[in-house]
Amino acid sequence: MEHVEKGQLKNAMTYYICNAETGEDCILYCIVKTGSRTEKNNQSGISHFLEHMCLEFTRDSTFKNRANGLTNYESTLFQFYCKNNEKSINEVLDKIYEIINGEVLNEALMENVRRDVIAEWKIQMISEGYIERNEIYSKLLPKPILDKIPIGQIEKIKKFNFKELCEFHQTHYVPNRIAIICEGNFEKVNIRNILNREMWGHSDATKEELKPNITEDVQPTKRFEIKLKKVPTKKMLILQIIISVYGDSNSTSSYYKNELIKVAALTLLEKAVSQTLNNLGIQVDEAVMYENALTINFGIITLEFVSSNLKKQALEDILLEAIYIGWKSELKNSVMGKLNEEVLKTISKKRNQTNCSRKCINNFVFNEPFCPSNQESLLYQAIQFSQQDISKFIYEIIN
């Protein structure tokens, strides 16, 4: 059974010990609460470039553990897999310590990294797998967010110098912006003592919380996009809507209430679209709702429907009617008690499918609360939302 212990080292660095069954191995994460949103306009892509610089040492054959990195809008994540014994854990924590202190940064390796990052940028710009994503980004993300895409801008990537990287590292890689997450079965390893011993020596300097360098109004001018994607054997209609994913809240119960209202509204939208198509004799074979978080403020909800052989414009017109008219009608005719039960089931399933380390990451980066032991009771308290709450959500999307 998963259990999470959260604490703070003497130097203000956060740690999470996530007890989970990982066999003979364990996973160690170092998460830095800085991503592309904190970059200045002349730094586009520097967080991602620095991530590559910090992991360049893994090319050395003497480092035996598997490692990878990820940079997004909000954070930079380093992930290491090692054997669940004190020797291997110490080796990885030594490297994490060097990443945090900047000891792994080597100017002689910078051009190798630049070539790798440029190659990755080209893949994200021209490869088939990214074309649709880029199109969605350009249509649905506000320009200030679009300009902060984590891979960066090619003209900036080509000009980064070592001094810039070191200054960015010194500003952002400080203890109060860093968390270490240890995931594994640590019954035979005193992971808490190892953390305190290996990480205590890092500078205890802290800095004020850095705010995103996005000063323009980031509200999107468009809140949803309709797209018809053709596949060899069928036509799949993909309806994508950009919404606020992380609502402001000052308590765990209000956080859950925001989540539940969102799920309720999108559940009704799925029903409205299905019903509109069914009324026209179009059988909906598949409907999937999933979430793709892009930034702390925005996400994309996608509903997919396999439909009959209608023309694109006709399908779009039908879906527009479902969004503007059918959605509100579905809410008006809904039975709140039944909707509450459906939503509770959906969000409980989502929470249960979130792994232990992801819960820790979301807690550190987004202040997302852990699912408490009395989750069912808390959710039942939070679910006391009204039709007016959902109506307000719908209004914000379609107006």
FENKA-V454971 format. One record per residue. N is the residue number from 0. OMEGA is omega in degrees with one decimal (* if undefined). BURIAL is 1 if it has 9 or more other ideal C-beta (glycine too) atoms within 8 Angstrom, else 0. D_LAST is the distance of its C-alpha to the last C-alpha in Angstrom with 2 decimals. Layout:
N_OMEGA_BURIAL_D_LAST + N_OMEGA_BURIAL_D_LAST
//
This chain:
0_-178.1_0_45.19 + 1_174.4_0_42.83 + 2_-177.2_0_43.35 + 3_171.7_1_41.88 + 4_178.9_0_43.73 + 5_180.0_0_41.95 + 6_-179.8_0_44.03 + 7_176.3_0_44.67 + 8_-175.9_1_47.64 + 9_-178.9_0_49.69 + 10_177.2_1_48.03 + 11_175.6_1_44.51 + 12_-179.8_1_43.49 + 13_172.5_1_41.61 + 14_174.3_1_43.01 + 15_171.8_1_42.05 + 16_-172.5_1_44.70 + 17_-178.7_1_43.16 + 18_-178.3_1_45.87 + 19_-179.7_1_45.17 + 20_178.2_0_47.38 + 21_178.8_1_47.60 + 22_-178.8_0_51.18 + 23_-178.2_0_53.60 + 24_170.8_1_50.89 + 25_-178.6_1_48.32 + 26_177.6_1_45.22 + 27_-179.7_1_44.81 + 28_166.6_1_41.62 + 29_-178.9_1_41.23 + 30_179.6_1_37.66 + 31_-175.7_1_36.98 + 32_172.4_1_33.83 + 33_178.9_1_33.11 + 34_-171.9_1_31.09 + 35_179.6_1_29.46 + 36_-179.3_1_26.97 + 37_-179.9_1_30.06 + 38_172.2_1_31.53 + 39_-175.3_0_31.93 + 40_-179.8_0_30.94 + 41_-177.7_0_34.53 + 42_-173.4_1_34.72 + 43_179.6_1_32.22 + 44_-175.2_1_33.70 + 45_177.9_1_36.44 + 46_179.7_1_35.50 + 47_178.0_1_35.83 + 48_179.6_1_38.99 + 49_176.0_1_40.50 + 50_178.1_1_39.83 + 51_179.1_1_41.93 + 52_-177.9_1_44.60 + 53_-178.3_1_44.89 + 54_-178.3_1_45.49 + 55_179.0_1_47.84 + 56_-177.4_1_50.78 + 57_175.2_0_50.01 + 58_179.5_0_51.61 + 59_-176.2_0_54.89 + 60_-179.4_0_56.90 + 61_177.7_0_58.11 + 62_-169.6_1_54.71 + 63_-174.8_0_54.75 + 64_-179.8_1_51.48 + 65_-177.8_0_48.27 + 66_171.2_1_45.41 + 67_-177.5_0_41.97 + 68_179.1_1_39.10 + 69_173.9_0_35.33 + 70_175.8_1_33.13 + 71_-177.7_1_29.38 + 72_-169.7_1_26.87 + 73_-170.3_1_28.20 + 74_172.5_1_31.84 + 75_-174.7_1_34.99 + 76_173.1_1_36.79 + 77_-174.4_1_40.45 + 78_-178.0_1_41.72 + 79_175.0_1_45.43 + 80_179.8_1_47.31 + 81_175.9_1_50.87 + 82_-177.1_0_53.63 + 83_174.0_1_53.40 + 84_-172.3_0_56.48 + 85_-178.8_0_57.16 + 86_-178.2_0_58.44 + 87_178.9_1_55.40 + 88_178.4_1_52.92 + 89_179.8_1_54.85 + 90_-179.7_1_54.71 + 91_-180.0_1_50.92 + 92_174.6_1_50.45 + 93_-179.8_1_52.84 + 94_176.3_1_50.56 + 95_177.0_1_47.43 + 96_-179.7_1_49.43 + 97_175.4_1_50.22 + 98_-178.1_1_46.57 + 99_-179.3_1_45.59 + 100_-179.8_0_48.55 + 101_-178.1_1_48.03 + 102_-178.9_0_51.47 + 103_-177.9_1_50.20 + 104_-175.4_1_48.96 + 105_-176.4_1_51.47 + 106_-178.6_0_51.27 + 107_-178.0_0_53.56 + 108_-170.8_1_50.95 + 109_-178.8_1_48.07 + 110_174.3_0_48.46 + 111_179.5_0_48.59 + 112_-178.9_1_45.28 + 113_178.4_1_43.79 + 114_179.6_0_44.84 + 115_-177.6_1_43.25 + 116_177.5_1_39.92 + 117_177.7_1_39.87 + 118_177.9_0_40.70 + 119_178.1_1_37.82 + 120_-179.7_1_35.45 + 121_178.0_0_36.69 + 122_-178.1_1_36.15 + 123_-178.9_1_32.51 + 124_-170.3_0_31.96 + 125_-175.9_0_33.89 + 126_-174.3_0_34.58 + 127_-177.4_0_33.07 + 128_-177.7_0_31.81 + 129_-174.8_1_29.58 + 130_-178.9_1_28.35 + 131_178.3_0_25.41 + 132_-178.7_0_24.50 + 133_179.2_1_24.68 + 134_178.6_0_22.51 + 135_178.6_1_19.75 + 136_-174.6_1_20.24 + 137_-178.3_0_20.08 + 138_-169.2_0_16.79 + 139_-179.1_1_14.85 + 140_173.4_1_16.65 + 141_-175.7_1_16.26 + 142_179.4_0_19.55 + 143_177.5_1_21.23 + 144_179.5_1_20.98 + 145_179.6_1_21.97 + 146_-178.7_1_24.94 + 147_-179.9_1_26.06 + 148_-167.8_0_26.56 + 149_-179.0_1_29.64 + 150_176.5_1_32.05 + 151_178.6_1_31.90 + 152_-170.1_0_32.53 + 153_-178.3_0_35.76 + 154_176.7_0_37.16 + 155_-179.8_1_36.94 + 156_-177.9_1_38.43 + 157_-172.8_0_41.41 + 158_180.0_0_42.19 + 159_174.3_1_41.96 + 160_-173.1_0_45.35 + 161_-179.9_0_47.03 + 162_178.3_0_46.93 + 163_-179.1_1_43.11 + 164_-178.8_1_42.86 + 165_178.8_1_45.35 + 166_178.0_0_43.64 + 167_178.5_1_40.24 + 168_-178.0_1_42.05 + 169_-179.2_0_43.85 + 170_-168.8_1_40.70 + 171_-176.3_1_38.60 + 172_-179.1_1_41.14 + 173_-169.1_1_42.23 + 174_-176.3_1_42.99 + 175_175.3_0_40.21 + 176_-174.1_1_37.66 + 177_173.6_1_39.54 + 178_172.5_1_39.97 + 179_179.7_1_42.57 + 180_179.8_1_41.82 + 181_-177.1_1_44.83 + 182_179.6_1_44.30 + 183_176.0_1_47.33 + 184_-172.0_1_50.13 + 185_179.2_1_51.92 + 186_-177.0_0_54.60 + 187_-178.8_0_57.34 + 188_178.8_1_55.80 + 189_-172.8_0_55.22 + 190_-179.6_1_51.99 + 191_178.7_1_51.40 + 192_179.6_0_54.76 + 193_178.8_1_54.19 + 194_-178.9_1_50.89 + 195_-179.3_1_52.53 + 196_-173.4_0_55.49 + 197_-171.6_1_53.70 + 198_-172.5_1_50.77 + 199_-171.9_1_52.30 + 200_180.0_0_53.74 + 201_179.5_1_50.49 + 202_-179.5_0_49.95 + 203_178.0_0_48.51 + 204_175.9_0_46.69 + 205_-179.9_0_43.11 + 206_177.0_1_40.46 + 207_-180.0_0_37.53 + 208_-179.9_0_34.24 + 209_-179.3_1_32.81 + 210_178.6_0_29.19 + 211_177.8_0_27.02 + 212_176.5_1_27.75 + 213_-173.8_1_24.14 + 214_-180.0_0_23.74 + 215_174.6_0_20.80 + 216_-175.5_0_17.19 + 217_175.4_1_16.32 + 218_-179.5_0_12.56 + 219_176.3_1_11.55 + 220_-179.6_0_10.07 + 221_-174.4_0_9.18 + 222_175.5_1_8.46 + 223_-179.6_1_10.54 + 224_175.9_1_13.60 + 225_-176.6_1_15.83 + 226_176.2_1_19.50 + 227_-179.4_1_22.70 + 228_-179.6_1_25.69 + 229_174.0_0_29.15 + 230_-172.2_0_32.06 + 231_-172.4_0_35.70 + 232_-177.0_0_35.97 + 233_174.3_0_32.52 + 234_179.8_1_28.96 + 235_178.9_1_26.44 + 236_-179.0_1_22.73 + 237_178.0_1_20.78 + 238_-176.7_1_17.10 + 239_-176.7_1_15.92 + 240_175.9_1_12.89 + 241_-176.5_1_12.92 + 242_173.2_1_12.58 + 243_-175.2_1_14.37 + 244_-174.9_1_17.82 + 245_-179.6_0_20.01 + 246_177.1_1_18.69 + 247_176.7_0_20.89 + 248_-178.4_0_23.54 + 249_176.8_0_27.05 + 250_-179.7_0_28.71 + 251_-177.6_0_29.10 + 252_179.5_1_27.93 + 253_175.3_1_24.60 + 254_-179.6_1_24.14 + 255_179.4_1_24.74 + 256_176.7_1_22.44 + 257_179.4_1_19.46 + 258_-176.4_1_20.72 + 259_177.2_1_21.22 + 260_178.9_1_17.78 + 261_-179.3_1_16.41 + 262_179.3_1_19.15 + 263_-178.3_1_18.67 + 264_-177.8_1_15.02 + 265_172.7_1_16.02 + 266_178.1_1_19.17 + 267_177.9_1_17.40 + 268_177.7_1_15.33 + 269_179.5_1_18.72 + 270_-178.7_1_20.26 + 271_179.3_1_17.70 + 272_179.9_1_18.24 + 273_-178.2_1_21.96 + 274_178.9_1_22.26 + 275_179.0_1_20.59 + 276_179.8_1_23.05 + 277_178.9_1_25.92 + 278_178.8_0_25.46 + 279_178.9_0_26.10 + 280_179.0_0_29.17 + 281_-178.8_1_27.79 + 282_176.5_0_29.16 + 283_-177.0_1_27.08 + 284_-174.8_0_29.76 + 285_175.6_0_27.92 + 286_-176.5_1_24.73 + 287_175.4_0_24.51 + 288_176.4_1_22.01 + 289_-172.3_0_22.86 + 290_177.0_0_21.68 + 291_-175.8_0_22.46 + 292_179.2_0_22.16 + 293_-177.7_1_21.92 + 294_179.1_1_21.84 + 295_-176.8_0_21.96 + 296_-170.3_0_18.24 + 297_174.4_1_16.82 + 298_177.6_1_17.76 + 299_172.1_1_17.28 + 300_-177.9_1_17.30 + 301_172.3_1_19.08 + 302_-177.0_1_19.93 + 303_179.9_1_22.88 + 304_171.5_1_24.20 + 305_-172.5_1_27.49 + 306_178.5_1_27.18 + 307_-169.6_0_29.56 + 308_176.4_0_30.36 + 309_176.8_1_27.52 + 310_-176.0_0_26.51 + 311_-176.5_0_23.59 + 312_178.9_0_21.62 + 313_178.8_0_22.27 + 314_179.7_1_21.09 + 315_179.1_1_17.83 + 316_179.1_0_17.23 + 317_-178.3_1_18.17 + 318_175.9_1_15.83 + 319_177.0_1_12.78 + 320_179.5_1_13.99 + 321_-178.9_1_14.48 + 322_-173.2_1_11.01 + 323_-176.4_1_9.25 + 324_-175.2_0_12.36 + 325_-178.2_1_14.86 + 326_-179.7_1_13.06 + 327_178.0_1_12.57 + 328_178.6_1_16.02 + 329_177.5_1_17.55 + 330_-178.5_1_16.60 + 331_-176.4_0_18.05 + 332_-175.5_0_21.20 + 333_173.7_1_21.73 + 334_-170.0_0_24.82 + 335_-179.8_0_23.99 + 336_179.1_0_27.50 + 337_178.3_0_27.50 + 338_178.0_1_24.07 + 339_-179.3_1_25.42 + 340_-179.1_0_28.47 + 341_-179.2_1_26.66 + 342_179.0_1_24.42 + 343_178.9_1_27.50 + 344_-179.1_0_29.41 + 345_-174.5_1_26.84 + 346_176.0_1_26.49 + 347_177.8_1_30.25 + 348_179.1_0_31.03 + 349_-179.6_0_28.83 + 350_-177.9_1_30.64 + 351_-179.0_0_34.00 + 352_178.4_0_33.46 + 353_-176.1_0_32.76 + 354_-171.1_0_36.11 + 355_-177.1_1_37.90 + 356_179.1_1_37.64 + 357_175.8_0_33.87 + 358_179.1_1_33.49 + 359_179.5_1_35.67 + 360_-179.6_1_33.74 + 361_177.8_1_30.38 + 362_-177.4_1_32.11 + 363_-173.9_1_33.58 + 364_-172.4_1_30.69 + 365_-174.1_1_27.68 + 366_178.2_0_29.63 + 367_-176.0_1_28.47 + 368_172.2_0_30.86 + 369_172.3_0_33.48 + 370_-178.5_0_33.52 + 371_-178.4_0_36.12 + 372_178.2_0_39.01 + 373_-175.8_0_37.55 + 374_-177.6_1_34.22 + 375_-179.6_0_34.18 + 376_-178.9_0_34.73 + 377_180.0_1_32.09 + 378_178.6_1_29.44 + 379_175.8_0_30.41 + 380_-176.4_0_29.96 + 381_-171.1_1_26.53 + 382_177.6_1_25.36 + 383_174.6_0_25.41 + 384_-172.7_1_21.65 + 385_173.5_0_20.20 + 386_179.4_1_17.76 + 387_178.1_0_15.87 + 388_-179.4_1_15.68 + 389_179.3_1_14.21 + 390_178.4_1_11.76 + 391_178.5_0_10.49 + 392_-179.3_1_10.33 + 393_-179.0_1_8.46 + 394_-179.0_0_5.76 + 395_-178.9_1_5.70 + 396_-169.7_1_5.86 + 397_-179.5_1_3.82 + 398_*_0_0.00
//
